[in-house]
Amino acid sequence: MEYTIDNALKENIVKYGSRGYIYEKENGKYREHTYREFCEDVYRCSNYLHDNGFGKVIALYAANSYKYMVLDTAIMGYIGICMTLSKEWTYDDIDRMLETKKIDSLIYDSDRAESAKRLAEKHKEIKFVCMEEIKLSEEYTILSPQDRETSCKVIFSSGTTGIPKGVMLCQRNMFASWENLLRRAHFDYTDVDYLFLPLNHTYAGICNFLYSVLSGMQIWLCSDTKKIFEEILEVRPTMFCAVPLIYERLYSVCLEKNLNPVEVLGGRIRFLFCGGAYMKPEIRKYLKECGLNLMEAYGLSETSSLISTEYSYSDDDFTSCGKIYEHLDVKISDDGEIIVKGDNIFNGYYQDKELTAKCFDKDGYFKTGDLGDIRDGKLYITGRKKRVIILSNGENVYPDDIERCFEGTANIAKVKVFEKNKEIFATLYVSGEINAEDVVVRVNASLPKYSRISAYEVIRDSISSRMK
């Protein structure tokens, strides 16, 4: 079968039409949206976007919601390119992006209205519309679907300074790993997924959401990240995907209060996925020994999220990133870097041909930037080619980029940025008088929130005085 959004909607509306599909809280209670309702809303939404001149490149600046999922699917399947922006981005973050990246429209939710209205005043060539103000007609026609080879998604990978890289994906890329993921975790329409991860990343946007369009699996949306474990007990999911930070919290609470993690996660988990960052082997071992089917995964935005995933209920050495997907050509280069070929490899960086060319070797392999090893078909990460701090929430922070922000500052001879006590820490080597606090505040103002310096020290004449 040729997997596309259009094919999936048409086929599965027959299979799953009246079944509950996406659940979202309204006034403290979950509201059900059936598969048929979702499909028809996608068709209506594509008509609305087409008829009201939204253009081809449409950015979504919003938190996870049913409306977000409808818009995302409509744009990718029938309109053009859906550019998904982090809901955490500030006015300055988006303004910098819009200075270099061309878009036609930006759809925002009410919580980001203030920033959006300021942006609209400056970028008058862009159409700005509040998501809550979109009213869909009851009538619809099914538009001609987009070709599966044409880029239909731009996802911004983690960036430390300046503009993060816009990863362009087509439907062929995004659906390429579906069958091999299904080999490892045979989830279907009877499964229930509790989704809190942000849909603007490939982990949630593809592996959780887009693949549910194929399987018919139910998606229950988190209403508040402070209520994750409370809502898990309400939803009792059979699937849960998270980054190590969440599992670290689960591990700590269970040990402290002598709780069973199986029960804390609702008692029905069939598939428990971890990705986005390194997870400590002792936590992996603990969760599996408690009876949870933990499946470690590895991938990047540029690989449509997936390169390797552990098989369900397999023996785990607690250090690998799982079995390499069978449809991929993965090798270790002469200098130890993991390089990849396959249908899941992205179409390039949005409006940046030079950067795109640098990311492939002479034989057309994508260079991941990670150092690794392959043993018995399993992938092991041994380091990073470029110096990087991978936070437990999955965000990448590049110390070299932060250090460059200090260049040209009077009386600062050198800066070293590194991770300390799970914080971004900086050592400032100075040759004269400076107001270190003002300097750090200035640098932090140019950085995304997750990559800002949390603590620093000043080293002057071999005397170190730590500041916070």
Protein Blocks (a to p, Z undefined) as FASTA:
>chain_A
ZZdfklmmmmmmmmmmmpcfbdcdeehiacdddfklmmmmmmmmmmmmmmnonojbdcdd
ddddfklmmmmmmmmmmnmpcddddfkbcfklmmmmmmmmccfbdcddfklmmmmmmmmm
mmmmbccddfklpccdfbdcddddddfkbccbdcddddfbhjaddddddfklmmmmmmmm
mmmmccdfkbccddfbdfkbmklmmmmmmmmmmnopacdddfbfklmmmmmmmnopabdc
ddfklmmmmmmmmmmnopafklmnnopafbdcdehiacdfklmmmmmmnopacddddddf
klnopabdcdehiacehlagbjadfkbccdddfkopacdedjklcfbjehilklmmmmpc
fkopacehiacddeehiacdfbdfbacdddfkopacdfklmmmmmgoiahiabdcdddee
hiacdddddfbdcdfklmmmmmmmmpcfklpcfbdcddeehiacddZZ
